[in-house]
């Protein structure tokens, strides 16, 4: 999904390591990632958050990193909204005539 929030989370405590926003095509790059165990969380309004399985990043490789993510639309339940208001019986307005010509 274009312009989704992408978070790289540390597996040991779920804290944010780095993040990005996906581009128009839904693609993103996470740079400057240090060795360790991580998961990726992707979120976008109107969709259910998605979190990947844990994967490892090391100097030699990054194994188990998912390359494609699919977000599911979030069920939205809205309740009825009623708007009420009052209008004055008389309304005073400034005279809009320019006077005699």
Biopython code that builds the backbone (N, CA, C, O; Angstrom):
import numpy as np
from Bio.PDB.StructureBuilder import StructureBuilder

atoms = [
    (1, "UNK", "N", (0.856, -1.181, 0.000)),
    (1, "UNK", "CA", (0.000, 0.000, 0.000)),
    (1, "UNK", "C", (0.894, 1.233, 0.000)),
    (1, "UNK", "O", (1.816, 1.332, 0.810)),
    (2, "UNK", "N", (0.636, 2.141, -0.873)),
    (2, "UNK", "CA", (1.436, 3.360, -0.980)),
    (2, "UNK", "C", (1.374, 4.167, 0.310)),
    (2, "UNK", "O", (0.317, 4.288, 0.928)),
    (3, "UNK", "N", (2.507, 4.713, 0.704)),
    (3, "UNK", "CA", (2.647, 5.614, 1.843)),
    (3, "UNK", "C", (2.298, 4.963, 3.184)),
    (3, "UNK", "O", (1.810, 5.628, 4.098)),
    (4, "UNK", "N", (2.554, 3.656, 3.292)),
    (4, "UNK", "CA", (2.383, 2.938, 4.557)),
    (4, "UNK", "C", (3.556, 3.249, 5.480)),
    (4, "UNK", "O", (4.651, 3.575, 5.022)),
    (5, "UNK", "N", (3.318, 3.147, 6.772)),
    (5, "UNK", "CA", (4.379, 3.303, 7.758)),
    (5, "UNK", "C", (5.036, 1.946, 7.973)),
    (5, "UNK", "O", (4.362, 0.962, 8.277)),
    (6, "UNK", "N", (6.356, 1.899, 7.813)),
    (6, "UNK", "CA", (7.113, 0.662, 7.944)),
    (6, "UNK", "C", (8.058, 0.813, 9.134)),
    (6, "UNK", "O", (8.882, 1.727, 9.171)),
    (7, "UNK", "N", (7.931, -0.084, 10.096)),
    (7, "UNK", "CA", (8.765, -0.036, 11.299)),
    (7, "UNK", "C", (9.589, -1.304, 11.401)),
    (7, "UNK", "O", (9.064, -2.408, 11.255)),
    (8, "UNK", "N", (10.891, -1.144, 11.653)),
    (8, "UNK", "CA", (11.766, -2.284, 11.915)),
    (8, "UNK", "C", (11.893, -2.388, 13.428)),
    (8, "UNK", "O", (12.446, -1.498, 14.075)),
    (9, "UNK", "N", (11.375, -3.489, 13.995)),
    (9, "UNK", "CA", (11.324, -3.662, 15.445)),
    (9, "UNK", "C", (12.350, -4.685, 15.911)),
    (9, "UNK", "O", (12.536, -5.727, 15.283)),
    (10, "UNK", "N", (13.007, -4.376, 17.015)),
    (10, "UNK", "CA", (13.948, -5.334, 17.613)),
    (10, "UNK", "C", (13.157, -6.494, 18.208)),
    (10, "UNK", "O", (12.165, -6.285, 18.907)),
    (11, "UNK", "N", (13.597, -7.704, 17.930)),
    (11, "UNK", "CA", (12.865, -8.891, 18.378)),
    (11, "UNK", "C", (12.894, -9.059, 19.891)),
    (11, "UNK", "O", (11.941, -9.584, 20.465)),
    (12, "UNK", "N", (13.970, -8.623, 20.551)),
    (12, "UNK", "CA", (14.092, -8.872, 21.993)),
    (12, "UNK", "C", (13.120, -8.046, 22.827)),
    (12, "UNK", "O", (12.658, -8.515, 23.868)),
    (13, "UNK", "N", (12.796, -6.817, 22.391)),
    (13, "UNK", "CA", (11.915, -5.981, 23.216)),
    (13, "UNK", "C", (10.836, -5.241, 22.426)),
    (13, "UNK", "O", (10.027, -4.521, 23.014)),
    (14, "UNK", "N", (10.815, -5.408, 21.105)),
    (14, "UNK", "CA", (9.800, -4.744, 20.279)),
    (14, "UNK", "C", (10.030, -3.267, 20.078)),
    (14, "UNK", "O", (9.161, -2.574, 19.548)),
    (15, "UNK", "N", (11.196, -2.762, 20.493)),
    (15, "UNK", "CA", (11.478, -1.335, 20.324)),
    (15, "UNK", "C", (11.802, -1.026, 18.862)),
    (15, "UNK", "O", (12.203, -1.906, 18.100)),
    (16, "UNK", "N", (11.623, 0.223, 18.494)),
    (16, "UNK", "CA", (11.840, 0.671, 17.115)),
    (16, "UNK", "C", (13.334, 0.810, 16.828)),
    (16, "UNK", "O", (14.037, 1.540, 17.527)),
    (17, "UNK", "N", (13.820, 0.107, 15.797)),
    (17, "UNK", "CA", (15.216, 0.224, 15.376)),
    (17, "UNK", "C", (15.349, 1.303, 14.311)),
    (17, "UNK", "O", (16.262, 2.127, 14.363)),
    (18, "UNK", "N", (14.444, 1.296, 13.353)),
    (18, "UNK", "CA", (14.411, 2.309, 12.303)),
    (18, "UNK", "C", (13.048, 2.206, 11.614)),
    (18, "UNK", "O", (12.256, 1.312, 11.913)),
    (19, "UNK", "N", (12.793, 3.114, 10.710)),
    (19, "UNK", "CA", (11.515, 3.085, 10.014)),
    (19, "UNK", "C", (11.589, 3.795, 8.681)),
    (19, "UNK", "O", (12.603, 4.401, 8.335)),
    (20, "UNK", "N", (10.512, 3.712, 7.948)),
    (20, "UNK", "CA", (10.426, 4.343, 6.632)),
    (20, "UNK", "C", (8.955, 4.481, 6.261)),
    (20, "UNK", "O", (8.069, 3.979, 6.953)),
    (21, "UNK", "N", (8.723, 5.168, 5.162)),
    (21, "UNK", "CA", (7.392, 5.264, 4.575)),
    (21, "UNK", "C", (7.498, 4.712, 3.165)),
    (21, "UNK", "O", (8.404, 5.077, 2.416)),
    (22, "UNK", "N", (6.573, 3.834, 2.804)),
    (22, "UNK", "CA", (6.639, 3.243, 1.465)),
    (22, "UNK", "C", (6.332, 4.301, 0.412)),
    (22, "UNK", "O", (5.634, 5.279, 0.684)),
    (23, "UNK", "N", (6.858, 4.097, -0.789)),
    (23, "UNK", "CA", (6.648, 5.058, -1.864)),
    (23, "UNK", "C", (5.318, 4.797, -2.567)),
    (23, "UNK", "O", (4.506, 4.000, -2.097)),
    (24, "UNK", "N", (5.101, 5.468, -3.689)),
    (24, "UNK", "CA", (3.855, 5.377, -4.441)),
    (24, "UNK", "C", (3.529, 3.946, -4.846)),
    (24, "UNK", "O", (2.360, 3.571, -4.935)),
    (25, "UNK", "N", (4.563, 3.150, -5.091)),
    (25, "UNK", "CA", (4.373, 1.753, -5.498)),
    (25, "UNK", "C", (4.342, 0.792, -4.307)),
    (25, "UNK", "O", (4.240, -0.420, -4.498)),
    (26, "UNK", "N", (4.428, 1.317, -3.082)),
    (26, "UNK", "CA", (4.417, 0.471, -1.896)),
    (26, "UNK", "C", (5.780, -0.096, -1.547)),
    (26, "UNK", "O", (5.881, -0.960, -0.676)),
    (27, "UNK", "N", (6.832, 0.371, -2.208)),
    (27, "UNK", "CA", (8.183, -0.133, -1.949)),
    (27, "UNK", "C", (8.868, 0.739, -0.898)),
    (27, "UNK", "O", (8.567, 1.926, -0.771)),
    (28, "UNK", "N", (9.794, 0.136, -0.145)),
    (28, "UNK", "CA", (10.502, 0.875, 0.893)),
    (28, "UNK", "C", (11.906, 0.320, 1.056)),
    (28, "UNK", "O", (12.202, -0.801, 0.644)),
    (29, "UNK", "N", (12.771, 1.132, 1.670)),
    (29, "UNK", "CA", (14.149, 0.739, 1.958)),
    (29, "UNK", "C", (14.422, 1.073, 3.417)),
    (29, "UNK", "O", (14.123, 2.173, 3.881)),
    (30, "UNK", "N", (14.991, 0.115, 4.130)),
    (30, "UNK", "CA", (15.435, 0.329, 5.499)),
    (30, "UNK", "C", (16.959, 0.256, 5.476)),
    (30, "UNK", "O", (17.525, -0.801, 5.195)),
    (31, "UNK", "N", (17.617, 1.359, 5.766)),
    (31, "UNK", "CA", (19.078, 1.378, 5.681)),
    (31, "UNK", "C", (19.689, 1.554, 7.069)),
    (31, "UNK", "O", (19.020, 1.965, 8.018)),
    (32, "UNK", "N", (20.970, 1.234, 7.158)),
    (32, "UNK", "CA", (21.699, 1.375, 8.413)),
    (32, "UNK", "C", (21.275, 0.380, 9.473)),
    (32, "UNK", "O", (21.336, 0.678, 10.666)),
    (33, "UNK", "N", (20.846, -0.803, 9.049)),
    (33, "UNK", "CA", (20.378, -1.820, 9.992)),
    (33, "UNK", "C", (21.572, -2.602, 10.528)),
    (33, "UNK", "O", (22.383, -3.114, 9.757)),
    (34, "UNK", "N", (21.676, -2.693, 11.845)),
    (34, "UNK", "CA", (22.766, -3.424, 12.473)),
    (34, "UNK", "C", (22.398, -4.907, 12.603)),
    (34, "UNK", "O", (21.235, -5.286, 12.471)),
    (35, "UNK", "N", (23.411, -5.728, 12.864)),
    (35, "UNK", "CA", (23.178, -7.162, 13.065)),
    (35, "UNK", "C", (22.180, -7.363, 14.199)),
    (35, "UNK", "O", (22.186, -6.633, 15.190)),
    (36, "UNK", "N", (21.319, -8.371, 14.031)),
    (36, "UNK", "CA", (20.381, -8.671, 15.098)),
    (36, "UNK", "C", (19.134, -9.360, 14.590)),
    (36, "UNK", "O", (19.002, -9.651, 13.401)),
    (37, "UNK", "N", (18.221, -9.617, 15.515)),
    (37, "UNK", "CA", (16.932, -10.230, 15.192)),
    (37, "UNK", "C", (15.871, -9.138, 15.168)),
    (37, "UNK", "O", (15.805, -8.297, 16.065)),
    (38, "UNK", "N", (15.038, -9.165, 14.126)),
    (38, "UNK", "CA", (14.049, -8.104, 13.920)),
    (38, "UNK", "C", (12.738, -8.679, 13.393)),
    (38, "UNK", "O", (12.651, -9.839, 12.990)),
    (39, "UNK", "N", (11.739, -7.829, 13.414)),
    (39, "UNK", "CA", (10.507, -8.076, 12.666)),
    (39, "UNK", "C", (10.105, -6.744, 12.040)),
    (39, "UNK", "O", (10.535, -5.681, 12.486)),
    (40, "UNK", "N", (9.285, -6.815, 11.011)),
    (40, "UNK", "CA", (8.812, -5.619, 10.324)),
    (40, "UNK", "C", (7.326, -5.468, 10.603)),
    (40, "UNK", "O", (6.558, -6.424, 10.497)),
    (41, "UNK", "N", (6.933, -4.256, 10.962)),
    (41, "UNK", "CA", (5.524, -3.945, 11.173)),
    (41, "UNK", "C", (5.120, -2.886, 10.149)),
    (41, "UNK", "O", (5.791, -1.866, 9.998)),
    (42, "UNK", "N", (4.022, -3.141, 9.454)),
    (42, "UNK", "CA", (3.526, -2.205, 8.444)),
    (42, "UNK", "C", (2.113, -1.794, 8.830)),
    (42, "UNK", "O", (1.275, -2.631, 9.166)),
    (43, "UNK", "N", (1.865, -0.497, 8.776)),
    (43, "UNK", "CA", (0.535, -0.011, 9.128)),
    (43, "UNK", "C", (0.102, 1.105, 8.189)),
    (43, "UNK", "O", (0.915, 1.865, 7.662)),
    (44, "UNK", "N", (-1.205, 1.171, 8.004)),
    (44, "UNK", "CA", (-1.812, 2.212, 7.173)),
    (44, "UNK", "C", (-3.267, 2.331, 7.595)),
    (44, "UNK", "O", (-3.936, 1.324, 7.823)),
    (45, "UNK", "N", (-3.755, 3.551, 7.697)),
    (45, "UNK", "CA", (-5.120, 3.768, 8.138)),
    (45, "UNK", "C", (-6.113, 3.058, 7.219)),
    (45, "UNK", "O", (-6.016, 3.150, 5.995)),
    (46, "UNK", "N", (-7.050, 2.363, 7.813)),
    (46, "UNK", "CA", (-8.042, 1.623, 7.046)),
    (46, "UNK", "C", (-7.654, 0.184, 6.777)),
    (46, "UNK", "O", (-8.427, -0.573, 6.190)),
    (47, "UNK", "N", (-6.438, -0.205, 7.211)),
    (47, "UNK", "CA", (-5.960, -1.567, 7.039)),
    (47, "UNK", "C", (-5.520, -2.120, 8.384)),
    (47, "UNK", "O", (-5.143, -1.366, 9.280)),
    (48, "UNK", "N", (-5.569, -3.438, 8.523)),
    (48, "UNK", "CA", (-5.069, -4.079, 9.732)),
    (48, "UNK", "C", (-3.545, -4.043, 9.722)),
    (48, "UNK", "O", (-2.916, -4.272, 8.689)),
    (49, "UNK", "N", (-2.954, -3.752, 10.889)),
    (49, "UNK", "CA", (-1.495, -3.789, 10.989)),
    (49, "UNK", "C", (-1.000, -5.185, 10.662)),
    (49, "UNK", "O", (-1.665, -6.181, 10.949)),
    (50, "UNK", "N", (0.184, -5.239, 10.054)),
    (50, "UNK", "CA", (0.777, -6.521, 9.706)),
    (50, "UNK", "C", (2.164, -6.572, 10.335)),
    (50, "UNK", "O", (2.933, -5.618, 10.222)),
    (51, "UNK", "N", (2.484, -7.668, 10.991)),
    (51, "UNK", "CA", (3.824, -7.837, 11.557)),
    (51, "UNK", "C", (4.408, -9.152, 11.068)),
    (51, "UNK", "O", (3.769, -10.201, 11.140)),
    (52, "UNK", "N", (5.644, -9.074, 10.567)),
    (52, "UNK", "CA", (6.315, -10.256, 10.023)),
    (52, "UNK", "C", (6.792, -11.168, 11.140)),
    (52, "UNK", "O", (6.785, -10.800, 12.315)),
    (53, "UNK", "N", (7.203, -12.360, 10.750)),
    (53, "UNK", "CA", (7.893, -13.265, 11.656)),
    (53, "UNK", "C", (9.276, -12.676, 11.935)),
    (53, "UNK", "O", (9.743, -11.804, 11.203)),
    (54, "UNK", "N", (9.917, -13.150, 12.979)),
    (54, "UNK", "CA", (11.267, -12.687, 13.317)),
    (54, "UNK", "C", (12.264, -13.205, 12.276)),
    (54, "UNK", "O", (12.174, -14.344, 11.818)),
    (55, "UNK", "N", (13.212, -12.339, 11.917)),
    (55, "UNK", "CA", (14.271, -12.725, 10.977)),
    (55, "UNK", "C", (15.590, -12.159, 11.474)),
    (55, "UNK", "O", (15.627, -11.273, 12.327)),
    (56, "UNK", "N", (16.683, -12.698, 10.915)),
    (56, "UNK", "CA", (18.017, -12.289, 11.360)),
    (56, "UNK", "C", (18.730, -11.484, 10.284)),
    (56, "UNK", "O", (18.672, -11.807, 9.097)),
    (57, "UNK", "N", (19.403, -10.427, 10.727)),
    (57, "UNK", "CA", (20.262, -9.638, 9.853)),
    (57, "UNK", "C", (21.686, -9.787, 10.393)),
    (57, "UNK", "O", (21.942, -9.546, 11.572)),
    (58, "UNK", "N", (22.611, -10.190, 9.509)),
    (58, "UNK", "CA", (24.018, -10.298, 9.902)),
    (58, "UNK", "C", (24.876, -9.700, 8.795)),
    (58, "UNK", "O", (24.367, -9.331, 7.736)),
    (59, "UNK", "N", (26.179, -9.607, 9.045)),
    (59, "UNK", "CA", (27.094, -9.031, 8.060)),
    (59, "UNK", "C", (27.093, -9.829, 6.763)),
    (59, "UNK", "O", (27.266, -9.262, 5.684)),
    (60, "UNK", "N", (26.901, -11.134, 6.862)),
    (60, "UNK", "CA", (26.981, -11.988, 5.676)),
    (60, "UNK", "C", (25.653, -12.118, 4.951)),
    (60, "UNK", "O", (25.625, -12.263, 3.729)),
    (61, "UNK", "N", (24.561, -12.069, 5.686)),
    (61, "UNK", "CA", (23.273, -12.263, 5.020)),
    (61, "UNK", "C", (22.128, -11.737, 5.878)),
    (61, "UNK", "O", (22.284, -11.401, 7.052)),
    (62, "UNK", "N", (21.019, -11.689, 5.252)),
    (62, "UNK", "CA", (19.777, -11.373, 5.944)),
    (62, "UNK", "C", (18.817, -12.500, 5.580)),
    (62, "UNK", "O", (18.309, -12.555, 4.460)),
    (63, "UNK", "N", (18.578, -13.384, 6.518)),
    (63, "UNK", "CA", (17.775, -14.558, 6.197)),
    (63, "UNK", "C", (16.353, -14.418, 6.732)),
    (63, "UNK", "O", (16.116, -13.898, 7.822)),
    (64, "UNK", "N", (15.428, -14.901, 5.925)),
    (64, "UNK", "CA", (14.038, -14.932, 6.349)),
    (64, "UNK", "C", (13.293, -13.629, 6.240)),
    (64, "UNK", "O", (12.198, -13.496, 6.786)),
    (65, "UNK", "N", (13.865, -12.655, 5.541)),
    (65, "UNK", "CA", (13.166, -11.369, 5.401)),
    (65, "UNK", "C", (12.093, -11.508, 4.330)),
    (65, "UNK", "O", (12.404, -11.851, 3.190)),
    (66, "UNK", "N", (10.854, -11.252, 4.674)),
    (66, "UNK", "CA", (9.797, -11.317, 3.660)),
    (66, "UNK", "C", (9.998, -10.215, 2.623)),
    (66, "UNK", "O", (10.401, -9.102, 2.963)),
    (67, "UNK", "N", (9.720, -10.523, 1.373)),
    (67, "UNK", "CA", (9.907, -9.518, 0.318)),
    (67, "UNK", "C", (8.588, -8.915, -0.147)),
    (67, "UNK", "O", (8.578, -7.869, -0.797)),
    (68, "UNK", "N", (7.480, -9.563, 0.179)),
    (68, "UNK", "CA", (6.166, -9.054, -0.227)),
    (68, "UNK", "C", (5.239, -9.116, 0.982)),
    (68, "UNK", "O", (5.195, -10.116, 1.699)),
    (69, "UNK", "N", (4.502, -8.033, 1.194)),
    (69, "UNK", "CA", (3.534, -7.965, 2.281)),
    (69, "UNK", "C", (2.167, -7.635, 1.705)),
    (69, "UNK", "O", (2.054, -6.852, 0.763)),
    (70, "UNK", "N", (1.137, -8.232, 2.273)),
    (70, "UNK", "CA", (-0.237, -7.931, 1.863)),
    (70, "UNK", "C", (-1.007, -7.447, 3.078)),
    (70, "UNK", "O", (-1.107, -8.159, 4.078)),
    (71, "UNK", "N", (-1.551, -6.241, 2.997)),
    (71, "UNK", "CA", (-2.355, -5.700, 4.084)),
    (71, "UNK", "C", (-3.829, -6.007, 3.824)),
    (71, "UNK", "O", (-4.307, -5.914, 2.694)),
    (72, "UNK", "N", (-4.529, -6.372, 4.880)),
    (72, "UNK", "CA", (-5.956, -6.661, 4.789)),
    (72, "UNK", "C", (-6.748, -5.429, 5.206)),
    (72, "UNK", "O", (-6.400, -4.774, 6.189)),
    (73, "UNK", "N", (-7.808, -5.106, 4.473)),
    (73, "UNK", "CA", (-8.647, -3.974, 4.899)),
    (73, "UNK", "C", (-9.200, -4.224, 6.302)),
    (73, "UNK", "O", (-9.585, -5.343, 6.640)),
    (74, "UNK", "N", (-9.232, -3.179, 7.099)),
    (74, "UNK", "CA", (-9.767, -3.294, 8.456)),
    (74, "UNK", "C", (-11.277, -3.129, 8.418)),
    (74, "UNK", "O", (-11.796, -2.253, 7.726)),
    (75, "UNK", "N", (-11.969, -3.961, 9.153)),
    (75, "UNK", "CA", (-13.424, -3.774, 9.215)),
    (75, "UNK", "C", (-13.729, -2.466, 9.942)),
    (75, "UNK", "O", (-13.198, -2.195, 11.019)),
    (76, "UNK", "N", (-14.576, -1.684, 9.340)),
    (76, "UNK", "CA", (-14.924, -0.383, 9.918)),
    (76, "UNK", "C", (-16.407, -0.390, 10.242)),
    (76, "UNK", "O", (-17.245, -0.647, 9.378)),
    (77, "UNK", "N", (-16.716, -0.110, 11.480)),
    (77, "UNK", "CA", (-18.119, 0.006, 11.841)),
    (77, "UNK", "C", (-18.361, 1.427, 12.330)),
    (77, "UNK", "O", (-17.779, 1.876, 13.317)),
    (78, "UNK", "N", (-19.212, 2.099, 11.630)),
    (78, "UNK", "CA", (-19.548, 3.478, 11.972)),
    (78, "UNK", "C", (-20.951, 3.523, 12.540)),
    (78, "UNK", "O", (-21.832, 2.771, 12.124)),
    (79, "UNK", "N", (-21.141, 4.404, 13.484)),
    (79, "UNK", "CA", (-22.466, 4.595, 14.030)),
    (79, "UNK", "C", (-23.089, 5.829, 13.396)),
    (79, "UNK", "O", (-22.400, 6.684, 12.839)),
    (80, "UNK", "N", (-24.392, 5.896, 13.495)),
    (80, "UNK", "CA", (-25.131, 7.017, 12.924)),
    (80, "UNK", "C", (-24.728, 8.309, 13.616)),
    (80, "UNK", "O", (-24.541, 8.339, 14.832)),
    (81, "UNK", "N", (-24.594, 9.377, 12.835)),
    (81, "UNK", "CA", (-24.285, 10.697, 13.358)),
    (81, "UNK", "C", (-25.456, 11.608, 13.034)),
    (81, "UNK", "O", (-25.891, 11.685, 11.885)),
    (82, "UNK", "N", (-25.965, 12.298, 14.047)),
    (82, "UNK", "CA", (-27.077, 13.235, 13.860)),
    (82, "UNK", "C", (-26.566, 14.621, 14.184)),
    (82, "UNK", "O", (-26.015, 14.860, 15.258)),
    (83, "UNK", "N", (-26.755, 15.531, 13.244)),
    (83, "UNK", "CA", (-26.321, 16.912, 13.431)),
    (83, "UNK", "C", (-27.571, 17.770, 13.541)),
    (83, "UNK", "O", (-28.443, 17.733, 12.673)),
    (84, "UNK", "N", (-27.649, 18.540, 14.615)),
    (84, "UNK", "CA", (-28.784, 19.442, 14.799)),
    (84, "UNK", "C", (-28.250, 20.839, 15.021)),
    (84, "UNK", "O", (-27.112, 21.022, 15.453)),
    (85, "UNK", "N", (-29.066, 21.804, 14.728)),
    (85, "UNK", "CA", (-28.661, 23.185, 14.923)),
    (85, "UNK", "C", (-29.875, 24.078, 14.981)),
    (85, "UNK", "O", (-30.993, 23.640, 14.710)),
    (86, "UNK", "N", (-29.659, 25.321, 15.333)),
    (86, "UNK", "CA", (-30.729, 26.303, 15.368)),
    (86, "UNK", "C", (-30.331, 27.484, 14.519)),
    (86, "UNK", "O", (-29.153, 27.809, 14.369)),
    (87, "UNK", "N", (-31.334, 28.108, 13.976)),
    (87, "UNK", "CA", (-31.109, 29.296, 13.190)),
    (87, "UNK", "C", (-31.936, 30.408, 13.806)),
    (87, "UNK", "O", (-33.088, 30.198, 14.185)),
    (88, "UNK", "N", (-31.348, 31.589, 13.906)),
    (88, "UNK", "CA", (-32.074, 32.727, 14.458)),
    (88, "UNK", "C", (-33.285, 33.040, 13.599)),
    (88, "UNK", "O", (-33.260, 32.897, 12.376)),
    (89, "UNK", "N", (-34.358, 33.476, 14.276)),
    (89, "UNK", "CA", (-35.571, 33.834, 13.556)),
    (89, "UNK", "C", (-35.329, 35.066, 12.691)),
    (89, "UNK", "O", (-35.816, 35.143, 11.563)),
    (90, "UNK", "N", (-34.573, 36.033, 13.223)),
    (90, "UNK", "CA", (-34.223, 37.238, 12.473)),
    (90, "UNK", "C", (-32.718, 37.297, 12.334)),
    (90, "UNK", "O", (-31.977, 36.914, 13.239)),
    (91, "UNK", "N", (-32.286, 37.778, 11.199)),
    (91, "UNK", "CA", (-30.852, 37.873, 10.952)),
    (91, "UNK", "C", (-30.533, 39.289, 10.527)),
    (91, "UNK", "O", (-31.119, 39.809, 9.578)),
    (92, "UNK", "N", (-29.599, 39.916, 11.234)),
    (92, "UNK", "CA", (-29.201, 41.280, 10.888)),
    (92, "UNK", "C", (-27.989, 41.214, 9.975)),
    (92, "UNK", "O", (-27.035, 40.478, 10.225)),
    (93, "UNK", "N", (-28.053, 42.007, 8.906)),
    (93, "UNK", "CA", (-26.922, 42.077, 7.983)),
    (93, "UNK", "C", (-26.587, 43.542, 7.761)),
    (93, "UNK", "O", (-27.447, 44.418, 7.845)),
    (94, "UNK", "N", (-25.326, 43.781, 7.478)),
    (94, "UNK", "CA", (-24.888, 45.138, 7.156)),
    (94, "UNK", "C", (-25.481, 45.519, 5.827)),
    (94, "UNK", "O", (-25.560, 44.696, 4.916)),
    (95, "UNK", "N", (-25.909, 46.791, 5.707)),
    (95, "UNK", "CA", (-26.466, 47.268, 4.449)),
    (95, "UNK", "C", (-25.413, 47.150, 3.357)),
    (95, "UNK", "O", (-24.290, 47.629, 3.514)),
    (96, "UNK", "N", (-25.767, 46.533, 2.288)),
    (96, "UNK", "CA", (-24.790, 46.272, 1.232)),
    (96, "UNK", "C", (-24.944, 47.206, 0.038)),
    (96, "UNK", "O", (-24.322, 46.985, -1.001)),
    (97, "UNK", "N", (-25.736, 48.213, 0.168)),
    (97, "UNK", "CA", (-25.875, 49.166, -0.940)),
    (97, "UNK", "C", (-24.755, 50.161, -0.906)),
    (97, "UNK", "O", (-24.214, 50.448, 0.162)),
    (98, "UNK", "N", (-24.394, 50.692, -2.039)),
    (98, "UNK", "CA", (-23.317, 51.662, -2.151)),
    (98, "UNK", "C", (-23.824, 53.086, -1.993)),
    (98, "UNK", "O", (-23.033, 54.028, -2.047)),
    (99, "UNK", "N", (-25.094, 53.259, -1.805)),
    (99, "UNK", "CA", (-25.655, 54.602, -1.676)),
    (99, "UNK", "C", (-25.965, 55.174, -3.047)),
    (99, "UNK", "O", (-25.782, 54.507, -4.065)),
    (100, "UNK", "N", (-26.435, 56.412, -3.067)),
    (100, "UNK", "CA", (-26.822, 57.045, -4.360)),
    (100, "UNK", "C", (-25.604, 57.249, -5.260)),
    (100, "UNK", "O", (-24.500, 57.525, -4.791)),
    (101, "UNK", "N", (-25.832, 57.108, -6.538)),
    (101, "UNK", "CA", (-24.724, 57.293, -7.493)),
    (101, "UNK", "C", (-24.745, 58.663, -8.083)),
    (101, "UNK", "O", (-23.890, 58.994, -8.904)),
]
sb = StructureBuilder()
sb.init_structure("model")
sb.init_model(0)
sb.init_chain("A")
sb.init_seg("    ")
for serial, (resi, resn, name, xyz) in enumerate(atoms, 1):
    if name == "N":
        sb.init_residue(resn, " ", resi, " ")
    sb.init_atom(name, np.array(xyz, "f"), 0.0, 1.0, " ", f" {name:<3s}", serial, name[0])
structure = sb.get_structure()
